[in-house]
Amino acid sequence: MNARIIIAGGGLAGAATAAGLAQAGMPVTLIERETGPADKICGEFLSHEAQASLSRLGFDVSALGGHIINQLVLARGKATITTKLPFTGLGLTRKTLDEALLVHAQSAGATLQRGLTITNVTAQAGITVDIAGQTSQTANTLFLATGKHELRGLRRDAVPPQDLVGFKMYFRLRPPAQAALAHKIALILFNDGYAGLQMVEGEQANLCFLTSRSRLQQLGGRWPSLLMDLCCDSPYLAHILAGAEELLPQPLTIYRVPYGYIHRPNANDPTHIFRLGDQAGVIPSFTGDGMAIALHSAALAVDMFTKGADARAFHRRLSEDISGQITRAGWLYRLASMPNLQGVIFSGMQLFPASLRMAARLTRVPVKSRL
Ligand SMILES: Cc1cc2nc3c(=O)[nH]c(=O)nc-3n(C[C@H](O)[C@H](O)[C@H](O)COP(=O)(O)OP(=O)(O)OC[C@H]3O[C@@H](n4cnc5c(N)ncnc54)[C@H](O)[C@@H]3O)c2cc1C
């Protein structure tokens, strides 16, 4: 089978690119390894820029029943700061969102091939995409949107990953805790990481956190012990989760995310392979802007590709758009993780809650870059 444009991966970046190219009248095939809707490790805070990108694709995110979020709670030990967010976000599960966007792309005319895993890509004059258990496919252009997953033949440049392990679990909270968390995203700081806690659709709470591998090892790698340990560190978390019911049989986990990675365009880049989403840049998760970057990369790729630009020009422009916010987010994270500085920064933010809103603004896709 011969497809001229292949998109590898059907997360937000891949699905949005498929929808945009199909809307521009281009035949496009998207290959996704999951057979149907699947849970993903993500805090599921959909920022306002991400929502705006979706609406430019004619996608009605408000129809999916997400939970409106307009306040931020920053918690450390016994102390909390609550402030209004400078924008409105949505708590929406990736299982719902990614599936709906794939359906949107399909209705626009994209061909979806689901349940197929790409095993290797070779790029010479044309592109050959090898697929587990299937005949290889060829293309002239590949949009690489496999997210955190490396693809043989197209690995990302190494970034020293932090020794952090990520976890995600859904909870059914007791009604008073649910009311306390309503319309808030809670960012909970620990000495070795942080957690995001918020409501998503279906009256579920999403707890997603990063902690050090050494803490996990000290606790024998056991999830219940880890959760209890975090609740000991954070009375706020303990209060919200008291009596809550876990809704997944086991947490989703991730290890060694290359936060801070930005694909730097170079002369060896193939001109016909476009890196999107986490394959182009990975922002620290506390910003809740990874999905906005994925969607921005998709919109920019569609815009530039349909105007005849090659992948090198695209990567140059994308890296200009997202480098600043990823670098600033990295610095904020490093500062906030220094044990001696964390308390000072937290106290400063208690005195000047506006600085929290400024930090939130500094880690967005810049307004001038948005399409
Ligand atoms: C702990 C954590 C919390 C986060 N919280 C937030 C948040 O609250 N808000 C926010 O905006 N961002 C958040 N992010 C970032 C966000 O999840 C990512 O930036 C975003 O998912 C990137 O989208 P993507 O389309 O590039 O990749 P993905 O969403 O990862 O999609 C990649 C797709 O490719 C498919 N795929 C992978 N390999 C293959 C293969 N070989 N063959 C075929 N298909 C393949 C996968 O199945 C998947 O569907 C968080 C990230 C982490 C790690």
The ligand as an ORCA input file, in Angstrom:
! r2SCAN-3c Opt
* xyz 0 1
  C       3.399     13.329     34.032
  C       2.909     14.206     32.909
  C       1.869     15.108     33.125
  C       1.437     15.958     32.085
  N       0.404     16.831     32.309
  C       0.009     17.681     31.320
  C      -1.084     18.572     31.529
  O      -1.736     18.592     32.576
  N      -1.408     19.432     30.512
  C      -0.743     19.441     29.329
  O      -1.071     20.250     28.448
  N       0.271     18.561     29.099
  C       0.652     17.683     30.056
  N       1.649     16.784     29.817
  C       2.298     16.775     28.491
  C       1.399     16.116     27.426
  O       0.909     14.884     27.923
  C       2.212     15.862     26.158
  O       2.970     17.007     25.859
  C       1.283     15.554     24.982
  O       0.590     14.358     25.234
  C       2.085     15.408     23.703
  O       1.201     15.017     22.675
  P       1.748     14.148     21.460
  O       0.622     14.042     20.491
  O       3.058     14.671     21.028
  O       2.064     12.709     22.098
  P       1.122     11.624     22.772
  O      -0.074     12.234     23.343
  O       2.015     10.819     23.676
  O       0.662     10.716     21.561
  C       1.549      9.845     20.899
  C       0.716      8.771     20.194
  O       1.571      7.987     19.381
  C       1.223      6.624     19.517
  N       2.423      5.854     19.231
  C       3.577      5.851     19.950
  N       4.480      5.027     19.388
  C       3.882      4.501     18.293
  C       4.311      3.577     17.304
  N       5.545      3.022     17.353
  N       3.448      3.245     16.316
  C       2.198      3.799     16.276
  N       1.740      4.665     17.197
  C       2.577      5.028     18.180
  C       0.778      6.501     20.978
  O      -0.049      5.386     21.181
  C       0.057      7.830     21.183
  O      -1.327      7.753     20.890
  C       2.077     15.910     30.816
  C       3.110     14.983     30.600
  C       3.524     14.135     31.627
  C       4.629     13.148     31.353
*
